[in-house]
Amino acid sequence: MNDFSKQGVDWQRFGLSKNPYSTRPLLEGGDVPIDQLFVGRDRERKELEAIFASDESACVAICGNVGVGKTSFANYEKSIWRRGATKPLFSSRTEIEACGDGLSKQKFIQGIIASVLREIELVSPNLVKNDERLKRLHLLVDVVSRIERSLGVSGGFGGFTAGVSTGSASTLSIPPQLSDVSLEHHIDDLMDVIQSVEIGGIQYRGLIVHMNNFDTVSIDEALHFFNEIRDVIQRPSIYFLFLGRSDFYREVIAKEARVKAAFVQTPILMDPLSKSELVQALNARLDAFKAEGVQQAIKPIEDEVVSGLYDLYSGDVRSILAAVSDIIRQGGDTISGPLGIDSALALLAHERLVRIEPKLTPESRKALWHLMERGRPMTQTELATELGKQTPNIVTMLKPLRDIGVLEVADTEGVKKYLDLTPDFACLRYFLKAQKSVQEDAIQAATQLPLGL
C-alpha cells in the first residue's frame, strides 16, 4: 500500500475549495461568514448574550478542555455583537494571546490598544488619520515598537507575545507616557473614540476584549497577572473574555477574593458539541466551502465516521478533525466516494502505524501487535506471560512505545498498572477488525460484478 500520509489533499476532487476539517478556530472575516459555519452552543450563547446586553461592564471566564471550541465561540459572539446587535459592541477580529514571557499589566494594556487601533484602521482608515486622539495612540504604538526593537524584543506591541532578551533591557528607561497610570488614561481615550464617533458606519456603545490561551499559562503566572490587572478589568463599557482550561475559574479566578469580585460569578463552562451538532457543523462546512461552479460537494466520509471518531476521542473536536484529515491524506486518490467507518478506521490505523514504524524495534512491534489483537488494557505481567517473556524484558520491549506516546498507564488496581493505547493511537485497537471488514466488503462487491467472478 502506498504511503499517502505526507501528501497534501486535492480538495478540488471533492468539489471543495479548501479543507473543511481544519482544526483552526472559526474567524470573523474569513472566506465564509462565520455565522454560516457556527452550530449549536445555545446555552452558552444565552449566558454570554445576557451579559453583553446589560449596560454594565463585565469580566467573563470561558472554560473548557483544549479543542472544545472556546475561541470559535468567542469569535462568533464578537462578530454578532459587532454587526447584528441592536446595542453593538466593537471588537478586534483577532484576540490577545496570553504568554508567560509577556504576561503583565503593561503588555495587556498595550495589546488592547494595538489590536483595537489595527481593527479601526481596517474598517475606517480615514478615522485613524483624522482623529487627534487616535493619532496620539498610533504614535504610542510606534514608540513602544521602537523601544521593543531596540531591546531585542520579538513579537511586538500588537502581538502581546513579546519576551525581552537579556542584555540592554535594564539600561533603557521607559518614557513617562508608558507608565501604568498613563496607559490606563490611553484606554480611556480609546473608549472615548469608540463611543463618540461612528466606526465603519456603526455607533458602538462599548468594547469586547478577548484574551486566549490561559490553557498554556501556569496557575502562579495567571494568579499574579490577574492581581496586577484587577483595576484595568473593571473599566466601564468594556467586556472582557478570558479563555482557559476547565479548571481555570476554580484554580485562578476564584482563588483571590479581589479578583473574583471583578468577574461574573458563574463562568461559562463549555462541554464538547454533541455528535449530531458536530455532524451538522461539518456538513455546513462542506456546503460553505464548495468550489466555484459546484452544485454539491462530494462527502469524503460518511456521517458515521464522525460519530465513531467522536466516541474514540471522547468528543475532542480538534482531535476528531485532525483524524479525519489524516484519514483522507492516507487514502489519497483511492477515495472515490464517502468512506464508511471500517475503511476510515483502517486508513487511520495505517497512517499511525506508518508514522511510528521507523521508531519501533522488532520486540516493541511484537508487543504492540499483541495489544492490538487483545483489544483491551493489560498489565506488564499479563503481557510477559502471554508473550513468554520475563518482566524486565517486557519493560524493555514497551519502552519505545511509551517514549513516542503510543502507550500509557490507563488504570490502576492496587499495585497493578494497566497499560493501554493513548487516545491518538486508540484506533489501532480496531485495525484488525476494520481491515477484515474492508476485505470482506471488497470480496462481496467483486462477486456482484457482471464479470463471472
N, C-alpha and C positions, 0 to 999 in steps of 0.2 A: 504493500500500500504506500503510495506517495505521501511525503510529509508536506502538507499544506499549512502547517501551523504557523510558519513565519511569513507566509504570503499575505498580502492585503486582499480585501474582498472587492470584487467588481459589483457594487450595489446596483449599477445600471442593469445588470442581468435580471434583477428582480423588479425593475421599473422604479427604482429608488434613486434619489439624488444624493443621499448620504446615509450613514449608518444610523438606523433608528434605535439601536441598542447601546448607544454611547452612555457611559457612566457619568458624564459631565452633568452638573445641575442645570435645570432649565433656567434660561436667562431672558431678561427683557431685551428687546432689540435684536433677537436672533433672526434666523432665516424665516421662521414661522412665529406669529404672535403667540406669546406664552399661554394665553388663555385657551388656545386650541389644543394644547398639549397637557394641560394640568387636569388631573382627575382626582375626585374624592376629597378627603380631609374636611368633610362638612362640620364635624365637631370642632376641630382646631380653628377652622375659618370663623365660626361663630364667636369663639372665645376671643380671637385677636381683633376681629372687626368691631366687637363691642368696646374694646379698649380704644381703638382708633377713632371710633365715633364720638367718644367723650371729648370734652374740651380741656381735660386735664392732661398734663404731660405724664409719661409712664415709662417704666423700665420693665421689660418682659424677658424672662428666661425661657427659651425654647429648647427642650431637652429630648434626646433620643439617641439610639445607637448610631454608630458611624454607618452612613449609607442609607439611612431610613428616609431621607428626603427633606431634611430641615432647611437646607439652602434653597431648594426649589420652592418650598412652601413660602419662605420669606420673600424670595424674588417675585413670586406670583402676587402676593398681597401688596408688595410695594408697587407693582405695576398697576393693580386695580385701583389703588388709592391715589395714584398719580394721574390716571386717565379717566376713570369712570365713576369716581365717588362724588357725592353731592357736596362733601366738605373735603376737598382734595388736600393731600399731604405730599410735599415734594420729597424726593429721594434720589440718590445716585444709583444707577443700574449696577454698579459694582459695590462690593462690600469691603469693609476694613478687615484685614486679616490679623488675628491675634498671633503674635510671635514673641517668644521668650526674650530674644535679644532687644526688642524694641517696645516691650510692654511697659509703658509709662504714661503718666498724665499728659506730658508734653506731646509725645508721639500720638496719643489718642486724639487730642485736640487738633493737632496738625493734620492727621488723617481725615478728620471730619471736614475741615476747611478745604483741603486739597480735593477730596473726592466730590464735594458739592460744587466747588468752583469749576471743576472739569465738566461736570454734568451741565451746569448753566451755560458753559461755553459751547457745549454740543448743541443745545436746543435754542439758545438765544445769544449768539456770539456778539452781537452789537451791544447787548446789555453789559457785558464784561468790559467792553471798550469805553462805554459812555458813563457808567455809574461810578462816581468817585469812591464809594465805599468798596466796590469790587476791585477797582484799580489798586487801592491800598492793599487789599487781601492778596491780589495777584502778585504785587511786589513782595509781600511777606513770603509767599510760596517760593518766589525766586531767590530771596535772601537765604532761606533755610536750605534750599537745594544747593546753593553755592557753598554754604558752610559745610554741609554734609560731604560734598565732593572733596573739599579741602581736608576733611578729616579722614578720608578714605572710606566713607560710608557707602554701602551698596543698598540699592532698593529705592532710596529717595523719599521725599516728603509724601508723595501721593500713595506710595505702596504700603506705608506703615509696616514695613518688614525689615527696616534697616538695622544693622548691627555695627557698632563703632569698632574700627580696628584699633589695635594697640598702637601706641606711639604718641602722635601730636595732639590727641584729644584734650589733654589737660592744659595745653599751652594756648588754646584759642578760646577766648571768652565769648559767651553768648550775648548778643546785643540786648539792650533793655526791652525792646519790643517783643522779645521771645520769652519773657518771664511768664510764669503760670497765670498770674493775675491779668497781664495784658493779653495773653492768648484767650482767656475767657471773655474779655471785652471784644475780641475779634469775633468770637462766636455770636455775641450779641449783635454786632454789625451785620454779620451774615444773615441772622434771623430777621433783622430789620428789612433787609432787601427782599427776602423770601416773602414776607408778609405785607410788603408795601407796594410792590410792583408785579406786573404780570410776567411770568416766565413761560415762554412758548405759547403765549395767548391764554394762560390759565393763572388765576389768582389763588395762591396757596395760603392755607391758614397755619401750616406748621411743617415739620421736617421729620422724616423717619431715618434713623441711623442704624445700620445693620453691621454687626461685628461677628465674624465667623471664627471657627477653628479653635474654640476652647477645648475641643477633644484632645488637642496636641499639647496643651499647656499644663504644667504641673499644678497641683492644688495650691501649694505655697505661693507660686508666682501669681496665680489668679487671685488669691486672698489679698496679697499685697496690692495688686493692681486695683481691685475694687475699693479697697480702703482709700487709695490715693485719688480715685476719680469720683468719689461719692458726691461731692458738691456739684461736679460738672453734670452728672446724670439726673439732676433734679431741676434742670433749667426749664422754664415754661415753654410749651408748644413744641417740645422735642420728644419723640417717641423712640426709645432705644430698644433694639432687639439684640440679645446676646445668645448665641447658639453654642450648646455644649452637649456633652455625653449625658446619658440617662441620669447619672447621679450629680450633675452639675449644680442644680439648685440646692440639693441637700448638702453636698460637700463643700460648696463655695459660698453661695449667696446666703443661705440660712445660718452659716457659722458665725457671722458677725451681725449683731443686732442693728448696728448703724447702717450697714449695707442692706440688710433685709428690709429695713423700713423704707428704702428708696424704691423697692421693687413691688410690682403687683404680687400679692401674697400667694397666689397659686400659679405655678409655672404651667406652660403649655407642654404637655407630655405627648410625644409622637410615637405611636406604635407603627409597625410595618403596615403598608397597604394590604388589604385583603387580596386573596387570589383573584377574585373577579375584578377588583379595581385595577390590579396590575395588568391583567389581560386587556382590560378596556383601555388603559393608558398606552400600552404598546401598540394596540390596533389603531389608536388615534395617531400615533407617530407614523405608522405605515401610511395612513391616509394623508397626513400632512407633508411627508417627505417624498411624495410621488414625483418622479421626474417629469419634466415638461412634456405634454402631449400624451401622458399615460392616463388611461381611464381608471384602471385598478391595478395596484401593485400586487406582485406575487408574494404570498407569505412564505418566508424561508422555513418557518417552523409552525407546527400546529399549536393551538392553544394549550393542549395537554402537556406540551413540553414546558411551558411556563409554569403550569401547575406542579409538574414533577420537580422542577428545579426549586420552586417555592418551598416544597417540603424538604428538599435536600439541604437548602441553605437557610432554613428557618425564617423565611420571609425577608432576608437581607437583599434588598433590591439591587444594590451595587454589585454584589457577588453574582446574582442571577443574570444581570445584564452582561457582565464580563464573561460569564459562562456561555451565554448564547452567542456572543461574538466569537469566542474560541471554537464553538461547535461549527459555526458557518465557515470560519477560516480553515478549519481542519477538513471540512467536506469539500471545499474548493469548487471546482467545476463539476463535481459529481452530483451536486444538489440540483435536481431538475424540478422539484416540487416541494411542497411543505413536508418537512421531516416529522415523523412520528417520534414518540418518546423513546422507543428502543433504539432507533437509528441515532437519535440525538445523543443519548447516553453513551452509546458505543463510540461515537466520534469524540465526545468529550473525554472519555476514559483514555482513548488512544492518544489524544493531544497531551494529556497529563503524563502518560507513560513515555511518550517520545521526549517530553521535556526533561524528565528525570533520568532517563536511561543512561546517559553518559556518567552519571554520578553514582551509579549503583555498582556494587561488587556482585559476583555470581552468588555469594551466600546471602546478601541482603535482598537480591532479586528473588531468591527461593523463598525467603521468609515473607516477602511482600505477596508473592503469588499464593502462598498458603493462607494468608489473612484474607485475600480476596475470595478464595474458594470457600473459606469458612463463613464469611459474611457476618461476623459478629466480633465484639471486643474479646480479647484473650489476654491471659496473664503470660508472663515470660515462662513460668513453669509449664503451663499448658503447651506453649509453642515448643519448648525444649523436648517435652515428652513426645509430641506428635511428629516432630522432625528428627527424633533420635539424637538430640544434641545435649551437651552439658550446659547448665545455666550460664556459666561465664562465656561460653561460645555464642549463646543466643544474644547476650548483651552486645557482643562484637558485631554480630550479624545485623542487629537492629540499629546500631549507632548511625550509619549513613542515612537511614530513613528518618530518624529523629532530627539529625543535623539539618536536613534540607526541608523540614516541615511537612513530611508525609505522615508521620506517626506522632501521637501524643497520648498522655495518660487521660483516658476518658472518664474513668470512675475508680473509686477505691472502696474496698470492703475489708475493714480491719487493716491487716498488713498487706493484703492483696492489692495490686495495681493492675487495672485492666487497660490494655493498650488498644487503640483504635485509630482509624484513618482520620486525619484532620478534615474540617469541612471542605477545604479546597480540593481534597483528593477523595472525598467520600464517594464520588461517582465510580471509583474503581470497584466498589463492592458490587455494583450492578453490571460490571463489564462482561463477565462470562454469560450471565443471563441475557443481557441485551444482545450480545454477539450471536448467541444461539438463536434468539428470536428473529434477528435480522436474516440469518442464513435460512431459517425455515420459511420466512416470508418470500425470500428470493426464489427458493425452490418451488413454492406454491405458485408464484407468479409465472415462473417459466413453464410449468405444466399446463397453464391456461392459455399459453400462446398457441396459435394455429400452425405449429411447425412440426407436429408429430413427435414432440419430445416426450 
